[in-house]
Amino acid sequence: MKKLYIETFGCQMNVKDSEHIIAELSDEYETTQNPEDAELILLNTCSVREKPVQKLFSELGALKKKNPNAKFGVCGCTASHMGKEIIKRAPFVSFVLGARNVSRIKEALNTPKAVITDINYDDTTYIFKNTRKNPYKDFVNIMVGCDKKCSFCIVPKTRGKELSIPMDLIIKQIEKLAKEGVKEITLLGQNVNNYGKRFSVEHPKVDFTDLLKEVSKIDGIERIRFTSPHPLHADDRFLDEFANNPKICKHIHFPLQSGSSEILKAMRRGYTKEWFLNRCEIIRQIPDVSITTDIIVGFPGESEEDFEHTMDVLEKVRFEQIFSFVYSPRPLTEAAEMPNQVDKNIAKERLYRLQSRHGEILDEIAKNQIGKIYKVLIDEPGSGKSDNFFTVKIPETNKYLGEIVDVKITEANKHTLKGEVI
């Protein structure tokens, strides 16, 4: 077997795309953690994080020095929007494969200087081979692309229009995983709760709540997670299913982006601060639920008053985790051309205030965990996730591996809980 080295940047969808690539090439390549051993080196790129182009070429150069004889390929979102420019700037790259074209990896690999970046390509009915790192849980794509027009986001330009994967294919895939011993699945999509809006084949009318109901009927699947739902589509029916379906884990990643309705409008998010708070108020009625979020600080036009609205949402919702960033312009996005860019020093100072206050909130949340009992899927020796997505450590042992056990929390800090199985 030849050796494949792959680096993955960005979101969980990219992680799953890399798993698909590994599986598609598994008849010829096995993975290695050492790039110097590899005949094939792949970078699966992200356009969302800061300076993605600079990072791509820097990493390509470093890997080329380590292994000058390897074949190089660039995949993912940066590949989608740069295309043949990548090969112009790094002529040793053998092929470029866009984020919407993962199923064509063998075609790219076997075509000299291939540039396959069709964002309208449809592989929603393609049956990927499966590979996963964990025997007890897996991620399942339910849709591709994104129809939103958020002014800061390049994803619609790299992953194309939104298409849902037929429900019967999703159910068959999850049934197969259940028979293989998987107990927890995470449904993946850019806006999962907009599932069912558009299919590329004839399909009965369904929505995300319908899909959740069907997945929960599968024997062997004990836990269902999903990421990420869009606040705009968090209707009462969806929230009712989230609250009352016992198989759905009581954790929701709910991207706020900004607490200011004016900034949300400029971001083209489609909802207001009041709508977001109303949805969170409903969610917080669920016992021990956790809410995590994304926040962008310093978006063009953000005033001190706008930022205080974000701080107000932080105080009211008290998120269990936030992923927070200073806004940075992305190519092919409307926000990059906005004239009222916020000074970076002001934005960094706001981010510091946001993160500092959230750190205090996390300390308070941690104190409240002592003595609680959570159901934890032990997916590696001595560690697992609670239903509401806390990392929980127990004394290291293989005894409970693959089991969902009751753990009483004895110690807690901002990031990890420790406990004992009862």
C-alpha positions in Angstrom: 0.0 0.0 0.0 1.1 3.5 -0.8 1.1 6.1 2.0 -1.2 9.1 2.2 -0.7 12.1 4.5 -3.6 14.5 4.8 -3.9 17.8 6.8 -7.4 19.1 7.5 -8.2 22.7 8.3 -11.6 24.2 9.4 -15.0 22.9 10.2 -16.4 19.4 11.0 -17.7 19.2 7.4 -14.1 19.4 6.2 -13.1 16.7 8.7 -15.8 14.4 7.3 -14.7 15.3 3.7 -11.2 14.2 4.6 -12.6 10.9 6.0 -14.5 10.4 2.7 -11.3 11.1 0.7 -9.3 8.6 2.8 -12.1 6.0 2.3 -12.3 6.5 -1.4 -8.5 6.0 -1.7 -8.3 3.1 0.8 -7.9 0.4 -1.9 -4.5 2.0 -2.9 -3.4 4.2 0.0 -3.1 3.9 3.8 -2.7 7.0 6.0 0.5 8.0 7.7 1.1 10.7 10.4 4.5 11.4 8.9 4.6 13.5 5.7 8.1 12.3 5.0 6.8 8.8 4.5 4.0 9.7 2.1 3.7 9.2 -1.7 0.6 11.5 -1.7 0.2 14.6 0.4 -3.2 16.4 0.6 -4.2 19.7 2.2 -8.0 20.0 2.8 -8.3 23.7 3.1 -10.7 26.2 4.8 -11.5 29.7 3.6 -13.3 30.8 6.8 -10.3 31.2 9.1 -7.9 34.1 9.0 -5.3 34.3 6.2 -6.3 31.0 4.6 -4.3 31.6 1.4 -1.2 32.6 3.2 -1.5 29.5 5.4 -2.0 27.2 2.4 1.1 28.3 0.5 3.2 28.4 3.7 2.2 24.8 4.6 2.7 23.6 1.0 6.3 25.0 1.0 7.1 23.5 4.4 5.8 20.0 3.3 7.6 20.2 -0.1 10.9 20.7 1.8 10.2 17.7 4.0 9.2 15.5 1.1 10.2 16.8 -2.4 9.2 13.6 -4.1 5.6 13.3 -3.0 2.6 14.0 -5.2 0.6 17.0 -3.8 -3.1 17.8 -4.0 -5.1 20.8 -2.6 -8.7 20.2 -1.7 -11.5 22.0 0.1 -12.8 25.6 0.2 -9.7 27.5 -0.7 -9.2 25.1 -3.6 -12.8 26.0 -4.7 -12.2 29.7 -4.9 -8.6 29.8 -6.1 -8.7 26.9 -8.6 -5.9 27.0 -11.2 -4.2 29.9 -9.4 -2.9 27.4 -6.9 -1.0 25.5 -9.5 0.3 28.8 -11.0 1.7 29.8 -7.6 2.9 26.3 -6.6 3.6 24.4 -9.9 4.5 21.2 -8.0 0.8 20.8 -7.0 -0.6 17.9 -9.1 -4.3 18.6 -8.7 -6.9 20.9 -7.2 -10.2 19.5 -5.9 -13.0 21.8 -4.7 -15.1 21.2 -1.6 -18.2 20.3 -3.7 -16.3 17.6 -5.6 -15.0 15.2 -3.0 -16.5 12.1 -4.8 -14.2 12.9 -7.8 -10.9 12.4 -5.8 -9.8 9.5 -8.0 -10.5 11.4 -11.2 -8.4 14.3 -9.9 -5.6 12.0 -8.7 -5.4 10.3 -12.1 -5.6 13.5 -14.3 -2.4 15.5 -14.7 -2.9 19.1 -13.3 -6.6 18.5 -12.8 -8.6 21.5 -11.5 -12.0 20.2 -10.5 -13.9 23.0 -8.7 -17.5 22.8 -10.0 -19.6 24.3 -7.1 -22.8 23.1 -8.8 -21.7 19.4 -8.9 -24.2 17.1 -7.3 -23.0 14.1 -5.4 -25.9 14.0 -2.9 -26.8 10.5 -4.1 -23.2 9.2 -4.2 -22.6 6.4 -1.7 -19.2 7.1 -0.1 -17.2 4.4 1.5 -17.1 4.8 5.2 -14.2 5.3 7.6 -14.2 6.8 11.0 -11.7 7.3 13.9 -14.1 6.3 16.7 -16.0 3.0 16.7 -18.8 4.4 18.9 -19.7 7.7 17.1 -19.8 9.1 13.6 -20.7 12.1 11.6 -23.3 11.9 8.8 -23.7 14.6 6.1 -27.4 15.4 5.5 -26.9 18.3 3.0 -24.3 20.1 1.0 -23.9 23.8 0.1 -25.5 26.9 1.5 -28.2 29.3 0.2 -27.6 32.0 2.8 -26.0 35.2 1.8 -24.3 36.2 5.0 -22.1 39.2 4.0 -19.0 38.0 5.8 -19.1 34.4 4.6 -17.4 32.8 1.5 -19.0 29.3 2.0 -21.8 29.7 -0.6 -19.1 30.6 -3.2 -17.0 27.5 -2.4 -19.7 24.9 -1.6 -22.4 26.0 -4.0 -26.2 26.0 -3.6 -27.9 24.0 -0.9 -29.0 20.5 -1.7 -30.4 18.0 0.8 -29.3 14.3 0.7 -32.3 12.0 0.2 -33.7 10.8 3.5 -33.7 7.1 2.6 -29.9 7.3 1.9 -29.3 9.0 5.3 -31.4 6.4 7.1 -29.7 3.5 5.4 -26.3 4.9 6.2 -27.2 5.4 9.9 -28.7 1.9 10.1 -25.5 0.4 8.8 -23.5 2.4 11.3 -25.8 1.2 14.1 -25.1 -2.4 13.1 -21.4 -1.7 13.3 -21.8 -0.6 16.9 -22.1 3.2 16.5 -24.2 4.6 19.3 -24.0 8.4 18.6 -24.3 10.2 15.3 -23.9 13.9 14.5 -25.9 15.2 11.5 -23.9 17.7 9.5 -24.8 20.6 7.3 -24.2 24.3 6.9 -27.8 25.0 8.1 -29.1 21.6 9.2 -32.5 22.8 10.3 -33.2 24.0 6.7 -33.0 20.3 5.6 -35.5 19.4 3.0 -35.7 22.7 1.2 -34.3 21.4 -2.1 -33.4 17.9 -3.4 -31.8 17.1 -6.7 -34.1 14.1 -7.1 -37.9 13.6 -6.7 -38.5 13.5 -3.0 -41.5 13.7 -0.6 -41.8 17.0 1.3 -39.9 16.7 4.6 -38.1 19.0 7.0 -35.4 18.6 9.6 -37.8 17.7 12.3 -39.1 14.9 10.2 -35.6 13.6 9.7 -34.9 13.8 13.5 -38.0 11.7 14.1 -37.0 9.0 11.6 -33.4 8.8 12.8 -34.5 8.4 16.4 -36.4 5.2 15.4 -33.2 3.4 14.4 -32.4 0.6 16.8 -28.9 0.9 18.3 -28.6 4.7 17.9 -28.8 6.1 21.4 -27.7 9.6 20.8 -28.3 12.2 18.1 -26.4 15.5 17.7 -26.5 18.0 14.9 -24.5 21.0 13.8 -25.2 23.7 13.0 -28.8 24.9 13.1 -29.5 28.4 11.9 -31.4 30.6 14.5 -33.7 31.9 11.6 -35.1 28.3 11.1 -35.4 27.4 14.8 -39.2 27.3 14.7 -41.4 26.0 17.6 -41.9 22.5 16.0 -38.1 22.0 15.8 -37.5 23.3 19.3 -40.3 21.0 20.6 -38.7 18.0 19.0 -35.3 19.0 20.4 -36.7 19.4 23.9 -38.8 16.2 24.0 -37.1 13.6 21.9 -35.1 11.6 24.5 -32.5 10.5 21.9 -31.5 14.0 21.0 -28.6 15.3 23.1 -29.5 18.5 25.0 -26.8 20.6 23.5 -27.3 23.1 20.7 -24.7 25.1 18.8 -26.6 28.3 18.0 -24.5 30.8 16.1 -25.3 34.4 17.3 -22.5 36.3 15.4 -23.6 39.6 16.9 -26.1 40.8 19.5 -26.9 44.0 17.6 -30.0 43.8 15.4 -28.4 46.5 13.2 -25.2 44.5 12.7 -27.2 41.3 12.2 -29.0 43.1 9.4 -25.7 44.2 7.8 -24.5 40.6 8.2 -27.7 39.4 6.4 -28.4 36.9 9.1 -32.2 37.2 8.8 -33.1 37.5 12.5 -32.9 40.1 15.3 -31.5 40.1 18.8 -35.0 39.7 20.1 -35.7 36.6 18.0 -32.4 35.0 19.1 -33.1 35.7 22.8 -36.6 34.4 22.5 -35.4 31.1 21.0 -32.8 30.8 23.8 -35.3 31.5 26.4 -37.4 28.5 25.1 -34.3 26.3 24.9 -33.2 27.2 28.5 -36.4 25.7 29.8 -34.9 22.2 29.1 -33.1 20.8 32.2 -29.3 20.9 32.0 -29.3 22.1 28.4 -26.2 23.7 27.0 -26.0 26.4 24.4 -22.8 27.2 22.5 -22.3 29.9 19.9 -20.1 31.8 17.4 -19.5 35.5 17.8 -17.7 38.0 15.5 -16.4 41.2 17.1 -15.5 44.3 15.1 -17.7 43.7 12.1 -17.8 46.7 9.7 -19.9 49.5 11.3 -19.9 48.0 14.8 -20.2 50.8 17.3 -19.6 50.6 21.1 -23.4 50.4 21.5 -23.6 47.5 19.0 -20.9 45.7 20.9 -22.8 46.2 24.2 -25.8 44.5 22.7 -23.5 41.5 22.1 -22.4 41.7 25.8 -26.0 41.9 26.8 -26.8 38.6 25.0 -23.8 37.0 26.6 -25.2 38.0 30.1 -28.7 36.8 29.3 -27.9 33.5 27.6 -24.7 32.6 29.6 -23.3 30.3 26.8 -21.5 27.2 27.9 -18.9 27.8 25.2 -18.2 30.5 22.6 -16.0 30.6 19.5 -15.2 34.2 19.2 -13.1 36.1 16.6 -12.1 39.5 15.5 -13.7 40.1 12.1 -11.3 39.8 9.2 -12.2 40.3 5.5 -12.7 37.3 3.2 -12.3 37.3 -0.6 -15.5 37.3 -2.6 -17.6 38.6 0.3 -19.7 41.8 0.5 -18.4 42.8 3.9 -14.8 42.9 2.7 -15.8 45.9 0.5 -17.7 47.8 3.2 -16.2 51.3 3.9 -16.7 51.4 7.6 -14.1 48.8 8.7 -13.5 48.8 12.5 -9.9 49.6 13.7 -8.2 46.3 14.6 -7.0 47.6 18.0 -10.6 48.5 19.0 -11.9 45.1 17.8 -9.2 43.3 19.7 -10.0 45.2 22.9 -13.7 44.3 22.5 -12.8 40.7 22.0 -10.7 40.7 25.2 -13.6 42.1 27.1 -16.0 39.5 25.7 -13.7 36.6 26.4 -12.8 37.9 29.8 -16.4 38.2 30.9 -17.2 34.8 29.4 -14.3 33.3 31.3 -16.0 34.5 34.5 -19.3 33.1 33.5 -17.6 29.7 32.8 -16.2 29.7 36.3 -19.7 30.2 37.7 -21.1 27.5 35.4 -18.3 25.1 36.5 -19.0 25.6 40.2 -22.7 24.6 39.6 -21.6 21.2 38.0 -20.3 19.7 41.3 -22.6 17.0 42.5 -24.6 16.7 39.3 -25.1 13.3 37.6 -24.7 13.1 33.8 -25.0 10.3 31.3 -21.6 10.1 29.6 -20.6 8.1 26.5 -17.1 6.8 27.3 -15.6 6.8 23.8 -12.0 6.6 24.8 -10.3 5.2 28.0 -11.1 7.6 30.9 -13.0 10.2 28.9 -16.2 11.0 27.2 -18.9 13.5 26.5 -22.0 14.2 28.6 -25.4 14.5 26.9 -25.0 18.2 27.1 -21.5 18.2 25.6 -19.2 18.6 28.5 -16.0 16.7 28.4 -16.0 14.4 31.4 -13.0 12.5 32.7 -13.2 9.4 34.9 -10.3 7.2 36.2 -8.7 5.7 33.1 -10.0 2.2 32.4 -11.2 0.2 29.5 -14.0 -1.2 31.7 -16.7 1.3 30.4 -15.4 1.8 26.9 -18.4 2.2 24.5 -20.9 2.4 27.2 -23.2 5.2 28.3 -22.8 5.5 32.1 -24.0 7.7 34.9 -21.2 9.9 36.2 -21.3 12.0 39.4 -19.3 15.2 39.0 -16.7 15.7 41.7 -14.4 18.3 40.2 -15.0 21.0 37.5 -13.1 23.7 35.7 -13.9 25.9 32.7 -13.2 23.2 30.1 -13.4 19.7 31.8 -15.4 17.9 34.4 -14.1 15.0 36.5 -16.3 12.4 38.1 -16.9 8.9 39.2 -19.2 6.3 37.7 -22.1 5.4 39.9 
